[in-house]
Amino acid sequence: MSGIYFHIPFCKKACIYCDFHFSTKLSNSDLVVQAMLNEVELKQNFLPQKRLHSIYFGGGTPSLLTKKQLALLLNAVHKYFSLSENAEITFEVNPENITNENLKLWQHHGINRLSIGVQSFNDNELTWMNRGHNSVKAINSVKAAQDVGYNAISIDLIFGSKFSSVKQWEESLKKAIDLNVDHISAYNLTIEKRTRLGKSFELKREPEIDSQLCENQFLTAHTLLEKAGFEHYEISNYAKQQKIAVHNSNYWLQKPYLGIGPSAHSFTNNTRSWNIANNNIYIDALLKKQAVNYFESEHLSIKEQYNEYVLLGLRSKFGCSLNYIETHFGSHYIKHFESNIKSLAAYYTTVNNTVYLTLDGWLLADKISSMLFI
């Protein structure tokens, strides 16, 4: 199972909470795309196999790609790789970019899954977030995608803001359920230092995030979405039957993937690499052949591999296999895991020699994982 991730580092404007790499300067987008094409060629042998099970366009805002830019990137994939039958091809889009023309264009290029950045159905909250759409546009964008035949649609929602009471969050979830999408990503708002929200928080213009409210909203999402037929398969992700995100699941299962574009990450053979988060330097390195390294890499030690396996496994439905820990990492690691998890009996269950966190465990997932690290 291998996949390719394209990071499209452009947005029309900045959301107050986002710390992903992007630029609102679109004038050099053609150069960035050309540099990405060069990177695909240079790294065509990066993955252990040329057959892909997923392609993911993230960002930034992939729906800002022009018709020509999208075609160039996908043509490069088809030139150097092959796709498995029913490969998942996901495209992140903003509601304001969803038009009938764009939907048909994306379909023409084989994109079969949309991840729509709804974030909220509360207009005041959307304005505060500096999003480019309102709640009506969000709802209509999902319906428009369904009308042209998209049956694999994920929507993003954010909880925990000062606008978001438990009641309001319930209303947002019910609207999402009524839209009949098959995947929902529900993210807890976090305050990141480099963002507008982070700076406002430092200046005391924004309140702290209410951890008790966030806990209540997390539990509310679990209850409502599971009742509506969604499986809570990762801390922030819910899917209806057979609609689990293939590409993102490969991250949690530590499958190989190739990241293309500024700030994109890659992983294979226990080696992780990441591209520079600077569009101009990325262009200079890949187009102008300037003597600058546009990526860094590190080979994970056994200790780091174990810690990552624990972190990723416990936050998902896949859990941590005791057999895998013993055979892959050795007796020292399984003894450490088993001795340290004994005190956490209230937060996990064991099925077929695999440890899974309970819902209460997921509320403390980072803390629990750190207690099991070496």
Backbone torsions as a table, in degrees:
resi	resn	phi	psi	omega
1	MET	NA	110.5	178.8
2	SER	-128.2	155.2	179.1
3	GLY	-146.9	163.8	175.1
4	ILE	-120.8	135.7	175.6
5	TYR	-114.9	127.4	174.2
6	PHE	-105.5	120.2	175.3
7	HIS	-94.7	115.0	179.5
8	ILE	-97.7	104.1	-166.1
9	PRO	-89.6	50.4	-178.8
10	PHE	-137.2	142.2	173.4
11	CYS	-143.1	152.1	176.2
12	LYS	-69.1	-37.5	177.4
13	LYS	-154.4	168.0	-173.2
14	ALA	-96.0	127.6	170.2
15	CYS	-72.4	146.7	-170.6
16	ILE	-68.2	-20.7	-173.5
17	TYR	-102.0	-8.4	-167.6
18	CYS	-85.2	127.8	175.6
19	ASP	-116.1	16.8	172.8
20	PHE	-71.6	157.4	179.3
21	HIS	-75.5	127.6	175.4
22	PHE	-161.7	166.4	175.4
23	SER	-135.1	145.0	174.9
24	THR	-91.0	2.1	176.6
25	LYS	-91.7	106.1	-175.7
26	LEU	-94.4	-1.7	-173.5
27	SER	-66.0	-22.9	-180.0
28	ASN	-106.0	21.1	-176.7
29	SER	-64.3	-35.2	177.6
30	ASP	-63.0	-38.7	179.6
31	LEU	-67.6	-40.3	177.7
32	VAL	-61.9	-44.1	179.9
33	VAL	-63.5	-41.8	178.2
34	GLN	-62.9	-38.9	177.2
35	ALA	-64.9	-38.1	177.7
36	MET	-64.4	-38.0	176.6
37	LEU	-62.2	-40.7	176.9
38	ASN	-64.2	-37.7	179.7
39	GLU	-66.8	-39.3	177.1
40	VAL	-58.1	-44.6	180.0
41	GLU	-63.8	-45.2	-178.1
42	LEU	-63.5	-32.6	-174.6
43	LYS	-108.3	24.2	-178.1
44	GLN	-62.2	-21.9	179.8
45	ASN	-106.1	15.2	-177.3
46	PHE	-67.4	-41.4	-176.5
47	LEU	-81.7	152.6	-178.9
48	PRO	-67.8	-17.8	176.5
49	GLN	-144.7	153.8	-176.5
50	LYS	-88.0	-4.9	-177.7
51	ARG	-90.6	121.3	-175.5
52	LEU	-101.3	142.0	174.7
53	HIS	-104.3	-11.0	179.7
54	SER	-156.9	148.6	169.3
55	ILE	-130.3	135.7	-177.7
56	TYR	-132.9	123.0	174.0
57	PHE	-100.1	111.5	179.4
58	GLY	-123.4	-174.4	-177.3
59	GLY	-174.2	-153.4	16.3
60	GLY	59.9	-164.3	-176.8
61	THR	-132.3	90.7	179.3
62	PRO	-57.4	-28.3	-178.1
63	SER	-70.7	-1.6	171.8
64	LEU	-85.9	-8.9	177.7
65	LEU	-61.6	139.1	175.7
66	THR	-76.6	167.2	178.1
67	LYS	-55.6	-43.9	-178.9
68	LYS	-67.5	-44.1	-177.7
69	GLN	-61.9	-43.7	179.4
70	LEU	-63.4	-43.1	180.0
71	ALA	-62.1	-41.0	180.0
72	LEU	-62.0	-44.3	-178.5
73	LEU	-66.2	-43.9	-179.6
74	LEU	-70.8	-34.6	176.4
75	ASN	-63.3	-35.7	178.2
76	ALA	-65.4	-39.7	177.5
77	VAL	-60.8	-47.8	-177.8
78	HIS	-67.6	-25.2	179.2
79	LYS	-71.3	-39.9	-172.0
80	TYR	-107.4	-11.9	-177.3
81	PHE	-136.0	166.1	171.7
82	SER	-118.3	157.7	-179.5
83	LEU	-108.3	138.9	175.0
84	SER	-70.5	161.3	177.2
85	GLU	-62.2	134.8	-179.0
86	ASN	62.1	32.4	176.4
87	ALA	-59.5	140.5	179.2
88	GLU	-83.9	123.4	177.9
89	ILE	-122.0	105.7	-173.0
90	THR	-103.1	140.9	-179.6
91	PHE	-129.8	117.8	174.8
92	GLU	-77.7	132.0	-177.4
93	VAL	-137.4	151.3	170.4
94	ASN	-95.2	145.8	-178.5
95	PRO	-53.4	-36.7	-176.9
96	GLU	-69.8	-14.9	178.4
97	ASN	-94.3	-1.1	-178.3
98	ILE	-87.6	108.4	174.1
99	THR	-126.4	163.0	179.0
100	ASN	-59.9	-38.7	179.8
101	GLU	-63.7	-46.3	179.9
102	ASN	-65.3	-41.5	-179.9
103	LEU	-59.2	-43.3	179.9
104	LYS	-69.8	-34.2	176.5
105	LEU	-63.1	-47.8	-178.9
106	TRP	-63.2	-39.4	176.3
107	GLN	-62.4	-41.7	-179.9
108	HIS	-57.9	-34.3	-178.8
109	HIS	-88.7	8.2	174.2
110	GLY	88.2	5.3	177.6
111	ILE	-68.8	121.2	-173.0
112	ASN	-118.6	5.4	177.9
113	ARG	-145.8	130.9	178.0
114	LEU	-111.7	136.9	172.1
115	SER	-113.5	106.7	-171.2
116	ILE	-98.6	125.2	-177.3
117	GLY	-81.2	71.0	179.7
118	VAL	-70.2	-50.4	178.1
119	GLN	69.5	-42.3	-179.3
120	SER	-162.2	155.7	171.6
121	PHE	-108.8	14.7	179.0
122	ASN	-103.9	116.0	-174.2
123	ASP	-63.0	-38.1	178.0
124	ASN	-64.3	-39.3	178.7
125	GLU	-67.9	-40.7	178.6
126	LEU	-63.1	-39.4	176.9
127	THR	-64.4	-43.9	177.5
128	TRP	-60.9	-38.5	179.1
129	MET	-70.6	-14.8	-175.0
130	ASN	68.3	35.8	175.3
131	ARG	-78.4	160.5	-176.3
132	GLY	-97.5	15.5	-178.6
133	HIS	-140.9	167.8	172.9
134	ASN	-114.5	-179.5	-174.5
135	SER	-65.7	-36.3	179.2
136	VAL	-64.3	-44.1	178.3
137	LYS	-63.4	-38.3	179.0
138	ALA	-60.9	-48.0	-179.9
139	ILE	-63.9	-46.2	-178.2
140	ASN	-65.5	-31.4	-179.5
141	SER	-67.3	-39.7	178.1
142	VAL	-65.3	-45.6	-179.6
143	LYS	-63.3	-37.8	179.3
144	ALA	-63.8	-41.2	178.7
145	ALA	-64.9	-40.3	178.1
146	GLN	-65.7	-37.6	-177.7
147	ASP	-63.7	-30.9	179.8
148	VAL	-90.8	0.6	172.3
149	GLY	113.9	3.8	177.7
150	TYR	-73.9	119.4	177.7
151	ASN	-113.9	8.5	173.2
152	ALA	-125.2	96.2	-176.8
153	ILE	-130.8	128.4	173.6
154	SER	-112.5	143.1	173.2
155	ILE	-123.3	144.4	176.1
156	ASP	-94.4	137.1	173.0
157	LEU	-132.8	147.5	-179.7
158	ILE	-120.2	133.3	175.4
159	PHE	-120.3	160.7	174.9
160	GLY	105.5	0.4	-179.9
161	SER	-80.1	171.6	-179.3
162	LYS	-67.6	-14.7	178.5
163	PHE	-89.1	-9.1	-162.9
164	SER	-106.2	89.7	172.7
165	SER	-78.7	169.3	177.3
166	VAL	-61.8	-40.9	-180.0
167	LYS	-63.1	-46.1	179.7
168	GLN	-63.2	-38.4	179.1
169	TRP	-65.4	-40.0	176.2
170	GLU	-60.0	-42.4	-179.8
171	GLU	-63.7	-40.6	178.0
172	SER	-64.1	-43.1	179.6
173	LEU	-64.0	-40.9	179.1
174	LYS	-65.2	-36.7	176.0
175	LYS	-64.8	-40.0	178.0
176	ALA	-64.5	-42.7	178.6
177	ILE	-62.8	-43.0	-179.4
178	ASP	-64.3	-24.9	178.3
179	LEU	-74.2	-11.7	175.6
180	ASN	62.9	38.0	172.2
181	VAL	-79.1	163.8	-175.8
182	ASP	-108.6	1.4	179.8
183	HIS	-151.4	135.0	178.2
184	ILE	-133.7	128.3	172.6
185	SER	-105.3	118.7	-177.6
186	ALA	-114.1	107.6	-173.2
187	TYR	-105.3	137.7	174.0
188	ASN	-77.5	124.1	177.6
189	LEU	-59.0	133.5	175.3
190	THR	-125.6	151.9	179.2
191	ILE	-98.6	112.8	180.0
192	GLU	-103.7	139.0	-171.8
193	LYS	-59.8	-38.1	-171.6
194	ARG	-83.2	3.3	-175.8
195	THR	-98.6	167.6	175.8
196	ARG	-62.5	-37.9	177.9
197	LEU	-63.9	-42.0	179.1
198	GLY	-62.0	-42.5	179.4
199	LYS	-67.3	-39.5	177.8
200	SER	-64.8	-36.7	178.8
201	PHE	-65.4	-42.9	179.1
202	GLU	-61.4	-32.8	-179.7
203	LEU	-87.5	8.3	178.4
204	LYS	65.4	24.4	178.0
205	ARG	-90.8	-12.6	178.8
206	GLU	-128.4	142.6	179.4
207	PRO	-75.9	161.9	173.0
208	GLU	-65.4	153.8	176.3
209	ILE	-74.1	132.2	-177.1
210	ASP	-79.5	106.4	-175.4
211	SER	-65.1	-35.3	178.9
212	GLN	-67.8	-40.7	176.0
213	LEU	-60.6	-44.5	-179.7
214	CYS	-61.6	-41.3	178.4
215	GLU	-61.9	-45.2	179.5
216	ASN	-62.9	-38.5	-179.6
217	GLN	-72.4	-35.1	174.9
218	PHE	-60.6	-46.3	179.7
219	LEU	-67.2	-35.6	177.5
220	THR	-63.7	-44.3	178.9
221	ALA	-60.9	-44.8	-180.0
222	HIS	-58.3	-48.1	-176.5
223	THR	-65.3	-50.9	-176.3
224	LEU	-66.4	-42.4	-175.3
225	LEU	-74.5	-38.8	176.8
226	GLU	-65.7	-36.8	176.9
227	LYS	-63.3	-30.1	-179.1
228	ALA	-87.2	5.2	175.7
229	GLY	99.0	10.7	177.9
230	PHE	-92.4	143.1	172.3
231	GLU	-94.8	128.9	177.2
232	HIS	-84.5	90.6	-168.4
233	TYR	-100.6	-8.3	174.6
234	GLU	-154.3	154.5	-171.2
235	ILE	-44.9	-42.9	-175.5
236	SER	-106.5	7.9	-170.9
237	ASN	-131.4	139.6	-178.2
238	TYR	-132.2	138.8	-179.3
239	ALA	-143.9	145.8	170.8
240	LYS	-75.6	170.6	-173.5
241	GLN	-52.9	131.4	177.1
242	GLN	67.2	12.6	-176.9
243	LYS	-114.3	17.4	174.9
244	ILE	-59.9	138.6	-179.0
245	ALA	-66.3	116.9	-177.9
246	VAL	-65.4	-49.1	-174.5
247	HIS	-62.9	-50.5	-177.9
248	ASN	-67.4	-33.3	177.3
249	SER	-63.2	-32.8	178.1
250	ASN	-64.8	-30.5	174.3
251	TYR	-62.5	-48.5	-176.3
252	TRP	-69.0	-25.4	178.7
253	LEU	-93.3	3.5	177.6
254	GLN	59.3	40.3	174.2
255	LYS	-83.1	157.9	-177.6
256	PRO	-71.3	141.6	175.6
257	TYR	-149.2	150.6	179.6
258	LEU	-112.3	124.5	177.8
259	GLY	-102.0	129.6	-178.8
260	ILE	-118.9	132.9	177.3
261	GLY	114.0	164.5	179.1
262	PRO	-57.2	130.2	177.8
263	SER	76.3	-0.2	-178.6
264	ALA	-69.8	145.4	178.9
265	HIS	-108.3	151.6	178.8
266	SER	-133.7	158.8	179.3
267	PHE	-152.6	130.9	172.5
268	THR	-165.0	145.7	177.0
269	ASN	49.5	42.4	178.7
270	ASN	61.4	23.9	174.7
271	THR	-118.3	129.6	-179.3
272	ARG	-112.7	137.1	177.5
273	SER	-135.7	157.8	-177.4
274	TRP	-147.5	138.5	-179.4
275	ASN	-84.3	156.3	179.5
276	ILE	-64.9	139.5	-179.1
277	ALA	-91.5	60.5	-179.9
278	ASN	-151.5	114.9	-175.1
279	ASN	-63.1	-42.7	-175.6
280	ASN	-67.9	-43.0	178.7
281	ILE	-66.2	-38.8	177.2
282	TYR	-59.9	-44.7	177.8
283	ILE	-62.9	-46.5	-178.2
284	ASP	-59.0	-40.9	-176.6
285	ALA	-71.3	-39.7	-171.7
286	LEU	-97.0	-20.5	178.9
287	LEU	-108.9	-42.0	-176.1
288	LYS	-94.8	-1.5	176.3
289	LYS	55.6	32.4	177.3
290	GLN	-71.6	152.3	-174.8
291	ALA	-78.1	70.4	177.4
292	VAL	-137.6	135.6	179.7
293	ASN	-83.4	121.5	-175.8
294	TYR	-92.2	-0.5	177.1
295	PHE	-146.9	158.9	174.0
296	GLU	-123.8	161.0	179.7
297	SER	-149.3	160.3	176.4
298	GLU	-148.7	143.4	174.9
299	HIS	-95.1	126.8	-176.2
300	LEU	-74.2	131.9	174.9
301	SER	-71.4	168.4	176.7
302	ILE	-57.2	-42.2	178.1
303	LYS	-59.9	-45.8	-179.4
304	GLU	-67.1	-37.9	177.3
305	GLN	-62.4	-43.7	178.8
306	TYR	-62.4	-48.8	-178.7
307	ASN	-59.8	-40.3	180.0
308	GLU	-69.0	-38.4	177.8
309	TYR	-61.0	-43.7	179.4
310	VAL	-64.3	-47.6	-178.2
311	LEU	-59.4	-48.5	-176.0
312	LEU	-74.8	-39.5	-178.1
313	GLY	-65.9	-42.1	-175.2
314	LEU	-73.3	-19.5	179.4
315	ARG	-91.3	7.3	-177.5
316	SER	-135.6	173.8	178.0
317	LYS	-68.8	-12.4	-175.4
318	PHE	-77.5	-26.4	176.0
319	GLY	65.0	-169.4	179.4
320	CYS	-120.5	116.6	179.9
321	SER	-78.6	123.5	178.1
322	LEU	-66.2	-34.9	177.5
323	ASN	-64.1	-41.7	-179.3
324	TYR	-65.6	-43.5	179.7
325	ILE	-59.1	-43.6	-177.7
326	GLU	-68.7	-45.2	-175.9
327	THR	-77.9	-32.8	-175.0
328	HIS	-89.4	-34.9	-175.4
329	PHE	-109.7	-27.4	176.1
330	GLY	113.2	171.3	-173.6
331	SER	-63.6	-36.1	-179.5
332	HIS	-59.7	-40.3	-175.7
333	TYR	-74.6	-40.4	-179.9
334	ILE	-68.5	-37.3	177.8
335	LYS	-64.1	-42.8	178.6
336	HIS	-62.4	-46.9	-178.8
337	PHE	-60.5	-51.2	-175.2
338	GLU	-66.5	-37.7	-178.7
339	SER	-71.4	-34.6	-176.9
340	ASN	-83.8	-23.4	-178.2
341	ILE	-84.5	-12.8	-178.7
342	LYS	-58.1	-35.6	-178.4
343	SER	-76.7	-3.1	-175.9
344	LEU	-110.6	27.2	-172.9
345	ALA	-55.1	-29.5	-177.7
346	ALA	-74.8	-9.3	-171.1
347	TYR	-117.1	6.0	-179.4
348	TYR	-148.8	164.1	174.0
349	THR	-134.4	155.9	179.3
350	THR	-121.0	124.3	178.8
351	VAL	-131.8	127.0	-179.8
352	ASN	51.1	43.9	176.9
353	ASN	62.8	25.3	176.0
354	THR	-123.4	134.3	-177.5
355	VAL	-93.4	129.2	177.2
356	TYR	-125.6	138.3	174.4
357	LEU	-76.7	144.3	173.0
358	THR	-78.0	178.4	177.8
359	LEU	-61.0	-42.3	175.7
360	ASP	-63.1	-33.5	177.4
361	GLY	-66.4	-38.5	178.6
362	TRP	-62.7	-30.3	177.6
363	LEU	-64.6	-21.9	-178.8
364	LEU	-121.1	25.5	-170.4
365	ALA	-56.7	-45.4	-178.3
366	ASP	-64.2	-42.0	179.9
367	LYS	-65.8	-43.2	-179.8
368	ILE	-63.7	-45.1	179.4
369	SER	-59.5	-42.5	-178.5
370	SER	-64.3	-30.5	178.0
371	MET	-70.9	-20.5	-178.7
372	LEU	-99.2	-8.5	179.0
373	PHE	-66.5	157.9	171.5
374	ILE	-110.8	NA	NA
